[in-house]
Amino acid sequence: MFRGAVTTLSALAAFNSLAGAETITFEQSGPVGTVPSGFTQATTGRGIAADWKLVETADAPSGKMVVQQFSAGGDSRFPILSYDKLETANVDLSVKFKAISGTTDQGAGLIWRMKDANNYYIVRANALEDNVVTYIVKDGRRIDLPVKGQGRTYGAKAPVTKAGWNTLAVSVRGATFKISLNGRELYEVEDKAFDKAGRVGLWTKADSVMQFDDLSIEMAK
């Protein structure tokens, strides 16, 4: 098991009762070159399959181990790494991410209320576009959600560090999702399409090669 993971039945029960909080650092989640224990990889869209692996890096925010998505593909391809140990509707999520490469995209995202690889919510930060956008993926189709109270919008502009680590976060309560980047709240969106508990996880797009660490999950009522 990895450090900070759910290691006992009582801890798992705490998660299931919507009282759990955990930060996954990937330090003991498996050998380098493998999919981290407790996670499942999948792909939305067509193209090369997702390729998530544990790697060591000297600048990891916690210890030396991070998880990286290696494979590259077309614009409508979205690799997913979902966390298997819980499902929740309301949750506070955050993750640290670093852009390694990508010509078409350098996008890193958090997913929640995931039913399967074709149905979930996603917020992503893009290091090439310097913006943060929230979407619903429904039956495999990705649709951006407008910023609450601002009419038809496309997320928000926000500087994304190119050579270091960023922190992306979302607070999910009912139909309201509050989005933050690097400690600054950017906007809220509202959507009611998916209101049931689902999995959480990580996401990239197209040819984005990204690293992730310190996945924080705090369940809420």
N, CA, C and O of each residue as an XYZ file, in Angstrom:
884
protein
N       0.844     -1.202      0.000
C       0.000      0.000      0.000
C       0.877      1.249      0.000
O       2.032      1.229      0.426
N       0.278      2.350     -0.500
C       1.048      3.570     -0.523
C       0.807      4.379      0.748
O      -0.220      4.242      1.412
N       1.768      5.213      1.060
C       1.655      6.052      2.238
C       0.460      6.982      2.093
O       0.272      7.595      1.042
N      -0.334      7.086      3.127
C      -1.506      7.945      3.079
C      -2.709      7.273      2.478
O      -3.758      7.907      2.362
N      -2.609      5.998      2.082
C      -3.748      5.316      1.497
C      -4.649      4.767      2.581
O      -4.294      4.757      3.760
N      -5.842      4.301      2.159
C      -6.731      3.632      3.087
C      -6.134      2.273      3.402
O      -6.037      1.426      2.513
N      -5.732      2.042      4.639
C      -4.998      0.837      4.987
C      -5.754     -0.086      5.923
O      -5.311     -1.213      6.148
N      -6.880      0.348      6.478
C      -7.624     -0.476      7.395
C      -9.088     -0.428      7.058
O      -9.547      0.487      6.374
N      -9.845     -1.432      7.546
C     -11.284     -1.448      7.333
C     -11.947     -0.256      7.999
O     -12.919      0.288      7.474
N     -11.428      0.155      9.155
C     -12.020      1.300      9.835
C     -11.821      2.574      9.043
O     -12.706      3.428      8.999
N     -10.639      2.708      8.403
C     -10.407      3.892      7.571
C     -11.320      3.893      6.366
O     -11.856      4.935      5.988
N     -11.504      2.718      5.752
C     -12.393      2.619      4.611
C     -13.816      2.940      5.027
O     -14.545      3.593      4.280
N     -14.222      2.495      6.202
C     -15.555      2.805      6.705
C     -15.731      4.303      6.889
O     -16.803      4.854      6.638
N     -14.651      4.960      7.335
C     -14.725      6.414      7.488
C     -14.989      7.084      6.164
O     -15.789      8.017      6.089
N     -14.321      6.616      5.100
C     -14.587      7.136      3.768
C     -16.038      6.890      3.381
O     -16.721      7.799      2.909
N     -16.510      5.663      3.581
C     -17.851      5.305      3.150
C     -18.927      6.072      3.899
O     -20.042      6.220      3.399
N     -18.610      6.559      5.082
C     -19.570      7.347      5.844
C     -19.430      8.839      5.565
O     -19.986      9.669      6.284
N     -18.684      9.171      4.517
C     -18.480     10.550      4.085
C     -17.758     11.380      5.144
O     -18.013     12.576      5.290
N     -16.864     10.739      5.873
C     -16.107     11.460      6.892
C     -14.615     11.335      6.666
O     -13.835     11.688      7.551
N     -14.190     10.842      5.508
C     -12.791     10.551      5.279
C     -12.038     11.695      4.630
O     -12.609     12.493      3.886
N     -10.754     11.761      4.919
C      -9.860     12.720      4.275
C      -8.528     12.029      4.075
O      -8.013     11.400      5.000
N      -7.965     12.132      2.891
C      -6.727     11.408      2.586
C      -5.918     12.164      1.547
O      -6.475     12.777      0.636
N      -4.602     12.116      1.690
C      -3.708     12.630      0.654
C      -2.846     11.482      0.161
O      -2.113     10.870      0.938
N      -2.932     11.193     -1.112
C      -2.190     10.088     -1.722
C      -0.914     10.656     -2.329
O      -0.965     11.451     -3.267
N       0.229     10.246     -1.790
C       1.511     10.784     -2.233
C       2.226      9.884     -3.232
O       3.235     10.289     -3.810
N       1.720      8.666     -3.447
C       2.273      7.689     -4.397
C       3.636      7.133     -3.976
O       4.305      6.467     -4.767
N       4.047      7.403     -2.741
C       5.373      6.965     -2.315
C       5.507      5.448     -2.199
O       6.581      4.905     -2.456
N       4.454      4.772     -1.825
C       4.520      3.325     -1.654
C       3.375      2.648     -2.419
O       2.799      1.668     -1.948
N       3.061      3.170     -3.577
C       1.929      2.646     -4.348
C       2.335      1.609     -5.382
O       1.510      1.185     -6.192
N       3.597      1.197     -5.362
C       4.046      0.159     -6.281
C       5.409      0.471     -6.862
O       5.969      1.536     -6.602
N       5.954     -0.461     -7.657
C       7.258     -0.242     -8.277
C       7.203      0.802     -9.389
O       6.161      1.014    -10.008
N       8.317      1.436     -9.627
C       8.441      2.343    -10.766
C       8.065      1.595    -12.048
O       8.455      0.444    -12.247
N       7.302      2.267    -12.910
C       6.912      1.667    -14.184
C       5.600      0.918    -14.159
O       5.219      0.310    -15.160
N       4.887      0.947    -13.016
C       3.605      0.259    -12.910
C       2.482      1.257    -12.633
O       2.727      2.380    -12.192
N       1.245      0.828    -12.899
C       0.068      1.611    -12.531
C      -0.041      1.617    -11.005
O       0.090      0.559    -10.390
N      -0.275      2.764    -10.377
C      -0.332      2.784     -8.909
C      -1.427      1.887     -8.355
O      -2.522      1.806     -8.910
N      -1.121      1.227     -7.274
C      -2.073      0.357     -6.598
C      -3.305      1.143     -6.186
O      -3.203      2.266     -5.693
N      -4.478      0.537     -6.394
C      -5.722      1.183     -6.019
C      -6.308      2.068     -7.083
O      -7.329      2.716     -6.850
N      -5.688      2.116     -8.254
C      -6.164      2.941     -9.359
C      -6.389      2.081    -10.611
O      -5.773      1.028    -10.775
N      -7.282      2.551    -11.489
C      -7.541      1.897    -12.772
C      -7.406      2.914    -13.888
O      -7.950      4.014    -13.795
N      -6.683      2.557    -14.950
C      -6.550      3.462    -16.080
C      -7.574      3.133    -17.157
O      -7.956      1.977    -17.342
N      -8.012      4.174    -17.863
C      -8.993      4.030    -18.933
C      -8.801      5.193    -19.898
O      -7.995      6.088    -19.645
N      -9.544      5.180    -21.006
C      -9.441      6.242    -21.998
C     -10.823      6.614    -22.500
O     -11.609      5.748    -22.884
N     -11.119      7.913    -22.494
C     -12.307      8.431    -23.168
C     -11.918      8.777    -24.597
O     -10.886      9.409    -24.824
N     -12.731      8.372    -25.556
C     -12.429      8.668    -26.951
C     -11.598      7.585    -27.606
O     -11.330      6.540    -27.013
N     -11.198      7.847    -28.826
C     -10.461      6.875    -29.616
C      -8.974      7.215    -29.664
O      -8.563      8.356    -29.451
N      -8.191      6.190    -29.950
C      -6.758      6.406    -30.100
C      -5.955      5.533    -29.168
O      -6.451      4.540    -28.636
N      -4.708      5.916    -28.979
C      -3.777      5.156    -28.152
C      -4.293      5.090    -26.720
O      -4.784      6.079    -26.177
N      -4.174      3.916    -26.121
C      -4.673      3.725    -24.756
C      -3.873      4.552    -23.750
O      -2.720      4.911    -23.991
N      -4.509      4.843    -22.627
C      -3.834      5.539    -21.534
C      -2.643      4.724    -21.048
O      -2.662      3.493    -21.088
N      -1.604      5.426    -20.589
C      -0.393      4.763    -20.111
C       0.118      5.503    -18.875
O       1.040      6.316    -18.955
N      -0.498      5.205    -17.733
C      -0.123      5.828    -16.465
C       0.894      4.955    -15.745
O       0.683      3.751    -15.593
N       1.999      5.556    -15.299
C       3.039      4.798    -14.617
C       3.642      5.628    -13.479
O       3.671      6.857    -13.528
N       4.112      4.930    -12.474
C       4.859      5.557    -11.398
C       6.280      5.846    -11.853
O       6.921      5.013    -12.494
N       6.765      7.034    -11.517
C       8.143      7.417    -11.838
C       8.740      8.132    -10.630
O       8.017      8.629     -9.767
N      10.050      8.175    -10.584
C      10.750      8.949     -9.569
C      11.261     10.242    -10.181
O      11.741     10.260    -11.315
N      11.154     11.324     -9.417
C      11.657     12.604     -9.878
C      12.203     13.391     -8.694
O      11.650     13.343     -7.596
N      13.281     14.108     -8.925
C      13.965     14.794     -7.823
C      13.142     15.932     -7.237
O      13.340     16.303     -6.080
N      12.222     16.492     -8.018
C      11.476     17.650     -7.528
C      10.046     17.310     -7.125
O       9.195     18.198     -7.074
N       9.767     16.035     -6.839
C       8.430     15.648     -6.405
C       8.024     16.445     -5.164
O       8.845     16.627     -4.265
N       6.791     16.919     -5.093
C       6.351     17.674     -3.918
C       6.437     16.884     -2.620
O       6.694     17.450     -1.558
N       6.219     15.555     -2.708
C       6.307     14.686     -1.527
C       7.172     13.483     -1.862
O       6.801     12.684     -2.721
N       8.303     13.336     -1.212
C       9.189     12.211     -1.476
C       9.792     12.276     -2.866
O      10.222     13.337     -3.319
N       9.819     11.120     -3.546
C      10.414     11.039     -4.883
C       9.465     10.502     -5.937
O       9.739     10.632     -7.130
N       8.336      9.892     -5.521
C       7.470      9.187     -6.453
C       6.281     10.051     -6.886
O       5.628     10.700     -6.070
N       6.023     10.036     -8.202
C       4.835     10.681     -8.767
C       4.236      9.722     -9.775
O       4.836      8.696    -10.097
N       3.042     10.055    -10.282
C       2.454      9.272    -11.360
C       2.419     10.142    -12.613
O       2.091     11.327    -12.557
N       2.763      9.530    -13.743
C       2.855     10.259    -15.008
C       2.076      9.536    -16.090
O       2.083      8.308    -16.166
N       1.390     10.330    -16.941
C       0.718      9.786    -18.117
C       1.660      9.969    -19.308
O       2.017     11.094    -19.658
N       2.059      8.855    -19.928
C       3.104      8.872    -20.942
C       2.589      8.929    -22.384
O       3.216      9.571    -23.227
N       1.485      8.285    -22.680
C       1.086      8.107    -24.080
C       0.545      9.403    -24.670
O       0.019     10.254    -23.953
N       0.681      9.539    -25.989
C       0.240     10.729    -26.711
C      -0.661     10.316    -27.858
O      -0.438      9.290    -28.500
N      -1.696     11.135    -28.115
C      -2.630     10.810    -29.185
C      -3.359     12.033    -29.682
O      -2.914     13.161    -29.468
N      -4.487     11.813    -30.349
C      -5.233     12.881    -30.989
C      -5.995     13.768    -30.026
O      -6.059     13.501    -28.826
N      -6.578     14.836    -30.577
C      -7.198     15.886    -29.789
C      -8.416     15.402    -29.005
O      -8.739     15.982    -27.969
N      -9.100     14.356    -29.471
C     -10.324     13.892    -28.817
C     -10.088     12.647    -27.966
O     -10.985     11.818    -27.808
N      -8.896     12.522    -27.426
C      -8.506     11.369    -26.613
C      -8.131     11.850    -25.224
O      -7.341     12.781    -25.071
N      -8.719     11.188    -24.182
C      -8.563     11.664    -22.817
C      -8.212     10.504    -21.882
O      -9.101      9.745    -21.497
N      -6.950     10.349    -21.513
C      -6.547      9.307    -20.554
C      -7.043      9.621    -19.141
O      -6.987     10.766    -18.691
N      -7.525      8.593    -18.456
C      -8.084      8.710    -17.112
C      -7.359      7.751    -16.177
O      -6.967      6.654    -16.574
N      -7.186      8.181    -14.923
C      -6.708      7.303    -13.862
C      -7.670      7.463    -12.693
O      -7.610      8.461    -11.975
N      -8.562      6.487    -12.494
C      -9.594      6.614    -11.470
C      -9.193      5.868    -10.203
O      -8.534      4.829    -10.243
N      -9.619      6.443     -9.070
C      -9.326      5.871     -7.754
C     -10.422      4.876     -7.409
O     -11.604      5.218     -7.433
N     -10.031      3.635     -7.087
C     -10.991      2.542     -6.932
C     -11.596      2.417     -5.548
O     -12.586      1.704     -5.383
N     -11.044      3.079     -4.553
C     -11.363      2.748     -3.164
C     -12.566      3.485     -2.591
O     -12.941      3.232     -1.446
N     -13.180      4.385     -3.344
C     -14.339      5.085     -2.811
C     -15.181      5.656     -3.938
O     -14.718      5.823     -5.067
N     -16.435      5.954     -3.602
C     -17.326      6.725     -4.448
C     -17.989      7.784     -3.584
O     -18.321      7.522     -2.428
N     -18.184      8.963     -4.126
C     -18.763     10.056     -3.368
C     -19.435     11.033     -4.319
O     -19.074     11.124     -5.492
N     -20.425     11.768     -3.794
C     -21.070     12.821     -4.574
C     -20.464     14.182     -4.234
O     -20.156     14.970     -5.129
N     -20.294     14.456     -2.934
C     -19.735     15.725     -2.480
C     -18.323     15.512     -1.961
O     -18.075     14.593     -1.180
N     -17.404     16.355     -2.392
C     -16.001     16.103     -2.098
C     -15.181     17.361     -2.349
O     -15.534     18.185     -3.193
N     -14.076     17.504     -1.606
C     -13.040     18.493     -1.908
C     -11.850     17.742     -2.480
O     -11.289     16.860     -1.829
N     -11.470     18.094     -3.692
C     -10.362     17.444     -4.379
C      -9.280     18.457     -4.709
O      -9.574     19.602     -5.052
N      -8.025     18.032     -4.604
C      -6.929     18.835     -5.124
C      -5.796     17.918     -5.551
O      -5.683     16.791     -5.070
N      -4.968     18.400     -6.445
C      -3.813     17.635     -6.900
C      -2.732     18.615     -7.349
O      -3.024     19.702     -7.846
N      -1.489     18.210     -7.164
C      -0.362     18.967     -7.701
C       0.038     18.357     -9.037
O       0.122     17.136     -9.168
N       0.283     19.206    -10.024
C       0.619     18.696    -11.350
C       1.734     19.532    -11.983
O       1.933     20.704    -11.663
N       2.440     18.877    -12.887
C       3.534     19.521    -13.614
C       3.477     19.105    -15.074
O       3.359     17.920    -15.386
N       3.563     20.085    -15.969
C       3.570     19.807    -17.402
C       4.965     19.389    -17.840
O       5.939     20.102    -17.600
N       5.056     18.231    -18.483
C       6.335     17.734    -18.995
C       6.484     18.056    -20.478
O       7.511     18.584    -20.903
N       5.454     17.737    -21.265
C       5.507     18.028    -22.699
C       4.111     17.950    -23.284
O       3.158     17.538    -22.623
N       4.016     18.358    -24.541
C       2.759     18.336    -25.276
C       2.718     19.484    -26.259
O       2.872     20.641    -25.868
N       2.510     19.180    -27.537
C       2.439     20.213    -28.569
C       1.005     20.656    -28.791
O       0.729     21.852    -28.884
N       0.091     19.699    -28.876
C      -1.331     20.016    -29.035
C      -1.920     20.520    -27.739
O      -2.690     21.480    -27.734
N      -1.564     19.878    -26.634
C      -2.136     20.214    -25.336
C      -1.132     19.932    -24.228
O      -0.246     19.088    -24.357
N      -1.303     20.667    -23.137
C      -0.626     20.342    -21.873
C      -1.669     20.517    -20.778
O      -1.621     21.460    -19.987
N      -2.611     19.583    -20.756
C      -3.752     19.675    -19.859
C      -3.699     18.653    -18.746
O      -3.403     17.480    -18.976
N      -3.989     19.110    -17.525
C      -4.051     18.236    -16.353
C      -5.382     18.459    -15.665
O      -5.802     19.602    -15.480
N      -6.055     17.371    -15.280
C      -7.386     17.540    -14.734
C      -7.717     16.652    -13.559
O      -7.033     15.668    -13.277
N      -8.807     17.033    -12.869
C      -9.426     16.259    -11.800
C     -10.819     15.845    -12.248
O     -11.544     16.646    -12.839
N     -11.201     14.602    -11.973
C     -12.534     14.146    -12.314
C     -13.298     13.771    -11.047
O     -12.700     13.400    -10.037
N     -14.620     13.870    -11.112
C     -15.480     13.484     -9.987
C     -16.833     13.003    -10.521
O     -17.203     13.259    -11.667
N     -17.560     12.289     -9.639
C     -18.847     11.676     -9.978
C     -18.747     10.836    -11.254
O     -19.638     10.851    -12.103
N     -17.661     10.122    -11.359
C     -17.408      9.304    -12.547
C     -18.220      8.009    -12.486
O     -18.074      7.218    -11.554
N     -19.084      7.800    -13.498
C     -19.801      6.535    -13.647
C     -18.929      5.518    -14.376
O     -18.808      4.365    -13.963
N     -18.326      5.974    -15.466
C     -17.460      5.147    -16.296
C     -16.608      6.083    -17.132
O     -16.631      7.296    -16.925
N     -15.851      5.528    -18.083
C     -14.907      6.329    -18.861
C     -15.578      7.321    -19.799
O     -14.900      8.153    -20.403
N     -16.898      7.248    -19.932
C     -17.619      8.150    -20.827
C     -18.572      9.096    -20.112
O     -19.282      9.864    -20.762
N     -18.600      9.051    -18.766
C     -19.552      9.871    -18.024
C     -18.929     10.341    -16.712
O     -18.708      9.544    -15.800
N     -18.645     11.656    -16.622
C     -18.028     12.233    -15.431
C     -17.943     13.750    -15.579
O     -18.197     14.298    -16.651
N     -17.581     14.416    -14.486
C     -17.215     15.831    -14.528
C     -15.698     15.947    -14.520
O     -14.997     15.095    -13.975
N     -15.204     17.021    -15.136
C     -13.769     17.240    -15.217
C     -13.468     18.740    -15.164
O     -14.131     19.529    -15.837
N     -12.478     19.132    -14.372
C     -11.902     20.467    -14.465
C     -10.448     20.291    -14.858
O      -9.738     19.464    -14.285
N     -10.005     21.068    -15.833
C      -8.632     20.930    -16.286
C      -7.961     22.289    -16.413
O      -8.587     23.286    -16.773
N      -6.667     22.297    -16.106
C      -5.820     23.467    -16.304
C      -4.908     23.183    -17.490
O      -4.380     22.079    -17.620
N      -4.721     24.180    -18.358
C      -3.923     23.996    -19.564
C      -2.723     24.928    -19.535
O      -2.872     26.149    -19.482
N      -1.524     24.338    -19.571
C      -0.296     25.128    -19.482
C       0.048     25.839    -20.779
O       0.856     26.767    -20.775
N      -0.555     25.419    -21.896
C      -0.331     26.113    -23.166
C      -1.287     27.289    -23.340
O      -0.931     28.303    -23.940
N      -2.504     27.147    -22.813
C      -3.525     28.174    -22.997
C      -3.649     29.112    -21.795
O      -4.283     30.161    -21.898
N      -3.050     28.747    -20.657
C      -3.188     29.525    -19.430
C      -4.658     29.762    -19.099
O      -5.095     30.898    -18.913
N      -5.411     28.664    -19.031
C      -6.797     28.767    -18.612
C      -7.216     27.522    -17.851
O      -6.539     26.494    -17.884
N      -8.357     27.635    -17.156
C      -8.926     26.534    -16.383
C     -10.396     26.418    -16.774
O     -11.151     27.383    -16.656
N     -10.802     25.237    -17.240
C     -12.152     25.049    -17.775
C     -12.773     23.808    -17.151
O     -12.095     22.805    -16.931
N     -14.076     23.887    -16.866
C     -14.833     22.772    -16.298
C     -15.775     22.217    -17.359
O     -16.405     22.970    -18.102
N     -15.865     20.882    -17.420
C     -16.690     20.213    -18.417
C     -17.535     19.127    -17.760
O     -17.242     18.667    -16.656
N     -18.589     18.730    -18.467
C     -19.235     17.458    -18.234
C     -18.925     16.579    -19.438
O     -19.023     17.024    -20.582
N     -18.554     15.335    -19.178
C     -18.389     14.352    -20.251
C     -19.583     13.409    -20.128
O     -19.718     12.680    -19.145
N     -20.438     13.436    -21.133
C     -21.689     12.676    -21.115
C     -21.768     11.820    -22.358
O     -21.756     12.331    -23.478
N     -21.849     10.509    -22.157
C     -21.860      9.552    -23.269
C     -20.660      9.777    -24.199
O     -20.767      9.649    -25.419
N     -19.513     10.115    -23.587
C     -18.281     10.287    -24.332
C     -18.099     11.645    -24.963
O     -17.055     11.905    -25.561
N     -19.089     12.527    -24.849
C     -19.010     13.866    -25.440
C     -18.653     14.884    -24.365
O     -19.308     14.942    -23.325
N     -17.631     15.681    -24.605
C     -17.171     16.678    -23.635
C     -17.820     18.024    -23.937
O     -17.711     18.544    -25.047
N     -18.507     18.588    -22.919
C     -19.221     19.855    -23.074
C     -18.767     20.796    -21.969
O     -18.858     20.449    -20.792
N     -18.275     21.992    -22.327
C     -17.823     22.928    -21.304
C     -19.016     23.549    -20.583
O     -20.069     23.782    -21.176
N     -18.827     23.813    -19.289
C     -19.864     24.388    -18.444
C     -19.556     25.856    -18.193
O     -18.437     26.183    -17.797
N     -20.523     26.756    -18.412
C     -20.264     28.189    -18.253
C     -20.062     28.581    -16.802
O     -20.561     27.923    -15.889
N     -19.331     29.651    -16.607
C     -19.108     30.203    -15.277
C     -20.429     30.752    -14.742
O     -21.155     31.448    -15.452
N     -20.729     30.434    -13.495
C     -21.976     30.863    -12.868
C     -22.078     32.387    -12.843
O     -21.152     33.077    -12.417
N     -23.216     32.897    -13.304
C     -23.492     34.323    -13.251
C     -22.817     35.166    -14.299
O     -22.899     36.392    -14.240
N     -22.137     34.540    -15.276
C     -21.409     35.313    -16.279
C     -21.827     34.990    -17.711
O     -21.106     35.307    -18.658
N     -22.983     34.363    -17.868
C     -23.451     34.064    -19.213
C     -22.646     32.949    -19.857
O     -22.122     32.072    -19.170
N     -22.551     32.986    -21.169
C     -21.838     31.945    -21.915
C     -20.346     32.229    -21.886
O     -19.871     33.140    -22.563
N     -19.616     31.462    -21.116
C     -18.183     31.672    -20.946
C     -17.446     30.366    -21.181
O     -18.060     29.307    -21.316
N     -16.124     30.451    -21.227
C     -15.272     29.269    -21.373
C     -14.240     29.282    -20.259
O     -13.086     29.661    -20.463
N     -14.676     28.859    -19.069
C     -13.774     28.838    -17.929
C     -13.234     30.214    -17.600
O     -13.944     31.215    -17.692
N     -11.953     30.251    -17.210
C     -11.311     31.509    -16.854
C      -9.838     31.457    -17.217
O      -9.204     30.404    -17.143
N      -9.304     32.600    -17.607
C      -7.865     32.716    -17.823
C      -7.155     32.684    -16.474
O      -7.599     33.306    -15.508
N      -6.050     31.952    -16.424
C      -5.272     31.862    -15.186
C      -3.871     31.385    -15.550
O      -3.727     30.450    -16.338
N      -2.834     32.010    -14.989
C      -1.470     31.591    -15.314
C      -1.148     30.215    -14.741
O      -1.367     29.955    -13.558
N      -0.629     29.343    -15.593
C      -0.211     27.996    -15.202
C       1.309     27.921    -15.311
O       1.876     28.168    -16.376
N       1.963     27.579    -14.204
C       3.421     27.493    -14.195
C       3.898     26.445    -15.187
O       3.409     25.315    -15.181
N       4.856     26.813    -16.045
C       5.333     25.903    -17.088
C       6.465     25.002    -16.603
O       6.583     23.868    -17.067
N       7.285     25.473    -15.695
C       8.495     24.735    -15.320
C       8.456     24.202    -13.903
O       9.485     23.806    -13.357
N       7.279     24.190    -13.304
C       7.185     23.722    -11.926
C       5.813     23.175    -11.626
O       5.036     22.865    -12.528
N       5.524     23.060    -10.330
C       4.292     22.420     -9.880
C       3.191     23.435     -9.630
O       3.434     24.524     -9.111
N       1.967     23.058    -10.011
C       0.755     23.824     -9.777
C      -0.190     22.989     -8.912
O      -0.021     21.776     -8.791
N      -1.180     23.642     -8.317
C      -2.207     22.935     -7.547
C      -3.579     23.288     -8.103
O      -3.984     24.451     -8.104
N      -4.282     22.274     -8.573
C      -5.645     22.422     -9.089
C      -6.612     21.849     -8.057
O      -6.350     20.794     -7.479
N      -7.738     22.546     -7.820
C      -8.667     22.096     -6.788
C     -10.104     22.368     -7.197
O     -10.393     23.302     -7.945
N     -11.008     21.517     -6.681
C     -12.448     21.717     -6.860
C     -13.151     21.327     -5.566
O     -12.809     20.328     -4.934
N     -14.133     22.128     -5.186
C     -15.001     21.826     -4.052
C     -16.394     21.553     -4.602
O     -16.998     22.422     -5.230
N     -16.902     20.349     -4.368
C     -18.159     19.888     -4.964
C     -19.218     19.770     -3.872
O     -19.059     19.003     -2.922
N     -20.301     20.537     -4.016
C     -21.418     20.474     -3.093
C     -22.704     20.519     -3.919
O     -23.048     21.554     -4.490
N     -23.397     19.410     -3.975
C     -24.623     19.373     -4.755
C     -24.360     19.722     -6.204
O     -23.521     19.094     -6.850
N     -25.072     20.723     -6.729
C     -24.917     21.129     -8.130
C     -23.882     22.224     -8.315
O     -23.690     22.699     -9.434
N     -23.197     22.644     -7.228
C     -22.244     23.754     -7.296
C     -20.818     23.251     -7.169
O     -20.495     22.480     -6.266
N     -19.965     23.699     -8.089
C     -18.556     23.309     -8.105
C     -17.697     24.576     -8.065
O     -17.789     25.420     -8.956
N     -16.863     24.706     -7.030
C     -15.973     25.854     -6.894
C     -14.569     25.456     -7.344
O     -14.010     24.470     -6.864
N     -14.013     26.221     -8.256
C     -12.751     25.879     -8.910
C     -11.640     26.812     -8.450
O     -11.826     28.027     -8.391
N     -10.460     26.229     -8.119
C      -9.315     27.025     -7.691
C      -8.045     26.550     -8.379
O      -7.912     25.380     -8.739
N      -7.116     27.480     -8.554
C      -5.788     27.155     -9.071
C      -4.752     27.873     -8.226
O      -4.822     29.086     -8.029
N      -3.787     27.104     -7.727
C      -2.684     27.647     -6.927
C      -3.186     28.518     -5.769
O      -2.639     29.583     -5.484
N      -4.241     28.030     -5.115
C      -4.759     28.682     -3.926
C      -5.701     29.832     -4.168
O      -6.171     30.453     -3.215
N      -5.993     30.138     -5.439
C      -6.888     31.255     -5.743
C      -8.180     30.731     -6.348
O      -8.156     30.047     -7.371
N      -9.316     31.050     -5.717
C     -10.600     30.636     -6.271
C     -10.875     31.428     -7.543
O     -10.799     32.656     -7.554
N     -11.197     30.701     -8.619
C     -11.390     31.327     -9.921
C     -12.849     31.586    -10.243
O     -13.206     32.670    -10.702
N     -13.703     30.580     -9.999
C     -15.111     30.730    -10.379
C     -15.913     29.555     -9.830
O     -15.363     28.615     -9.257
N     -17.247     29.635    -10.024
C     -18.156     28.541     -9.724
C     -18.922     28.162    -10.988
O     -19.166     28.995    -11.861
N     -19.291     26.899    -11.064
C     -20.210     26.448    -12.100
C     -21.326     25.656    -11.421
O     -21.175     25.189    -10.292
N     -22.448     25.512    -12.129
C     -23.558     24.722    -11.621
C     -24.019     23.744    -12.693
O     -24.150     24.098    -13.865
N     -24.263     22.510    -12.270
C     -24.802     21.510    -13.188
C     -25.443     20.389    -12.376
O     -24.914     19.990    -11.338
N     -26.586     19.881    -12.850
C     -27.346     18.881    -12.112
C     -27.426     17.534    -12.825
O     -28.115     16.626    -12.361
N     -26.733     17.401    -13.936
C     -26.897     16.193    -14.746
C     -26.483     14.925    -14.002
O     -27.194     13.921    -14.044
N     -25.337     14.968    -13.319
C     -24.857     13.831    -12.538
C     -24.921     14.200    -11.061
O     -24.120     15.005    -10.587
N     -25.870     13.615    -10.333
C     -26.013     13.965     -8.928
C     -25.747     12.801     -7.982
O     -25.876     12.948     -6.767
N     -25.377     11.645     -8.531
C     -25.117     10.469     -7.718
C     -23.618     10.345     -7.416
O     -22.782     10.949     -8.087
N     -23.305      9.558     -6.402
C     -21.906      9.306     -6.055
C     -21.182      8.613     -7.204
O     -21.770      7.816     -7.934
N     -19.913      8.926     -7.351
C     -19.080      8.299     -8.367
C     -17.624      8.361     -7.955
O     -17.282      8.901     -6.903
N     -16.775      7.803     -8.793
C     -15.346      7.794     -8.491
C     -14.708      9.149     -8.779
O     -15.284      9.990     -9.469
N     -13.523      9.341     -8.243
C     -12.702     10.516     -8.519
C     -11.421     10.045     -9.199
O     -11.126      8.850     -9.227
N     -10.662     10.994     -9.748
C      -9.415     10.588    -10.375
C      -8.716     11.707    -11.117
O      -9.002     12.888    -10.921
N      -7.781     11.299    -11.982
C      -6.919     12.205    -12.728
C      -7.189     12.071    -14.220
O      -7.774     11.083    -14.664
N      -6.762     13.064    -14.992
C      -7.148     13.168    -16.402
C      -6.084     13.942    -17.177
O      -5.476     14.873    -16.648
N      -5.865     13.555    -18.421
C      -5.074     14.370    -19.345
C      -5.744     14.355    -20.713
O      -6.788     13.728    -20.893
N      -5.142     15.045    -21.672
C      -5.747     15.168    -22.999
C      -4.695     15.061    -24.088
O      -3.578     15.557    -23.945
N      -5.075     14.400    -25.187
C      -4.309     14.400    -26.437
C      -2.864     13.963    -26.208
O      -2.618     12.836    -25.781
N      -1.896     14.860    -26.493
C      -0.484     14.497    -26.354
C       0.135     15.040    -25.071
O       1.357     15.122    -24.950
N      -0.719     15.413    -24.108
C      -0.220     15.934    -22.837
C       0.539     14.851    -22.069
O      -0.002     13.779    -21.797
N       1.771     15.132    -21.730
C       2.544     14.284    -20.817
C       2.685     15.074    -19.522
O       3.374     16.093    -19.473
N       2.019     14.587    -18.468
C       1.899     15.330    -17.218
C       2.287     14.449    -16.036
O       2.131     13.228    -16.078
N       2.790     15.082    -14.989
C       3.060     14.394    -13.728
C       2.098     14.902    -12.657
O       1.706     16.069    -12.657
N       1.720     13.988    -11.728
C       0.794     14.315    -10.651
C       1.334     13.802     -9.323
O       2.000     12.768     -9.262
N       1.031     14.549     -8.259
C       1.398     14.120     -6.910
C       0.395     14.718     -5.930
O      -0.361     15.630     -6.267
N       0.405     14.183     -4.710
C      -0.411     14.711     -3.608
C      -1.876     14.882     -3.997
O      -2.419     15.985     -3.939
N      -2.507     13.787     -4.393
C      -3.948     13.794     -4.663
C      -4.686     13.811     -3.332
O      -4.641     12.832     -2.587
N      -5.358     14.901     -3.030
C      -6.067     15.073     -1.762
C      -7.557     14.861     -1.981
O      -8.153     15.450     -2.883
N      -8.161     14.005     -1.138
C      -9.575     13.671     -1.234
C     -10.188     13.857      0.145
O      -9.814     13.165      1.092
N     -11.129     14.789      0.260
C     -11.833     14.997      1.514
C     -13.331     14.921      1.229
O     -13.898     15.804      0.586
N     -13.955     13.862      1.713
C     -15.365     13.658      1.444
C     -16.219     14.535      2.336
O     -15.827     14.865      3.455
N     -17.396     14.914      1.836
C     -18.285     15.809      2.565
C     -19.722     15.315      2.435
O     -20.044     14.521      1.551
N     -20.578     15.798      3.334
C     -21.992     15.436      3.282
C     -22.720     16.325      2.290
O     -23.927     16.179      2.099
